Amino acid sequence: MPDATFDELFENKRWGELRDYLNSLDRVELSDLFGDMEPHLMVPAFRLLHKDKALQLFELMDVEDQARLIDLMGDPDTIKLVESLDPDDRARLFEELPAIVTKKLLRALSPEARESVNLILGYPEGSAGRIMSSRYLSAKSGKTAGEVLSTLYATPLRPDEMQVIFVTDDQRVYQGYVTLGSLIKAKPGVLMGDLATDPEAFVYTGDSKAEAARVVVDYDLPAIAVLDSEERLVGTVTFDDVLDVLEEEATEDFQKLGSVGVIKTSLKDASTWLLYQKRVPWLLILVVMNIFTGAAIALYEGTIESVVVLVFFMPLIIASAGNAGAQSATLVVRALATGDVAVKDWLGLLIKEATVAFLIGLTLALAVSLLGLYRGGPDLAVVIALTMVAVVIVGSLIGMSLPFLLTRLRLDPASSSVPLVTSLADVIGVFVYLSFATWYLGL
């Protein structure tokens, strides 16, 4: 186990063996080791790594861990480390650092590195410009494939940054892209403009990160072009950047679906106060909503007193309405997030959801009516069965429609969290159940 080996070598000050051990670990093992490491051990352990290994580890770290390590290290080593990062990763790190540390590091960076940071940080938060990198390959459309291929050996870019060559005209207006494989297979005299394909595979700097992720996924590319308002090439968003965006978006959606505010740090590192702040507002809102459930029960006290057995089925009815709504909300929120459906699809999905909910309601009604027949006779069985069909339909339609409504209002559909939908379905379910029982049983 890496932790045990590291602790033993460190405690016995066997530095040579510790250096060999650390450098023998792969990126993931190193990341796991440093993620669990005490802060006072991070710097000496990091200094024992070879340069390439140290950079690999630093790139794999969370931004919070990067900032913590920078805070612990001396200035010369810190500057080398920061300048070795890709421009987009460097900008993301500066976003998380305290202002005083950011100013100090910016002054110490090379003019080129400082310019790239200021450029990216100048774009709105959450935009494609904020996550783009200025490290990419480009070629003029009038160049031949042979000319471009003969110069690739001299580029300072890493091999993984050379899989796509963006093609522009003399004014840097984007014309499309050429994959490295296509360039290698092309005849030397073919013009890059003739090789270029998919000129629509790009995003603007002001587009959202989610839009950039969608384009990368739709075109299945390792990188896409980022253009300014005049269609000129200014950067690239890579598949690695998109993976980070998708993970961040998925995490935020899960948190919102669970009625938790967005937590921009790991659960392990989040403070007690932060977790309290993010969780308590929605819970207070849901408590207020559940008061209406109690009000519905109080309104029908006479019905409940006349047929006490109705109480036995109340949790079952409420849970079925809430669960059906939660299922619908989860499916729709995810479909909206992936672009599978849009607001214009609401009516068609409403009809489909009503049909599905009706079939589900009938199935559940058949099951619970047998129990109602056993506990209270035929009349109660009819009440339970019909109520079950009604509340499942109502709950499902609430769960399906609420995300569309929020999208229409330009709000995040993930805010239609499962607890919110469940609470709404609970309140309506109680009213439907008790009012129908009052009417059908002649109470």
Buried (B, 14 or more C-beta within 10 A) or exposed (E): EBEEBBEEBBEEEEEEEBBEBBBEBEEEEBBBBBEEBEEEBBBEBBEBBEEEBBBBBBBBBBBEBBBBBBEBBEEEBBBEBBBBBBBBBBBBBBBBBEEEBBEEBBEBBEEEBBEBBEBBBEBEEBBBBBBBBBBBBBBBBEBBBBBBBEEBEEEEEEEEBBBBBBBBBEEBBBBBBBBBEBBEEBEEEBBBBEBBBEBEBBBBBEBBBBBBBBBBBEBEBBBBBBBBEEBBBBBBBBBBBBEBBBEBBEBBBEBBBEBBBEBEEEEEEEEEEBBEEBBEEBEEBBEEBEEBBEEBBEBBEEBBEBBEEBEBBBEBBBBBBBBBBBBBBBBBBBBBBEEEBEEEBBEEBBEEBBEBBBEBBBEBBEEBBEBBBEBBEEBBBBBBBBBBBBBBBBBBBBBBBBBBEBBEEEEBBBBBBBBBBBBBBBBBBBBBBBBBBBEBBEB
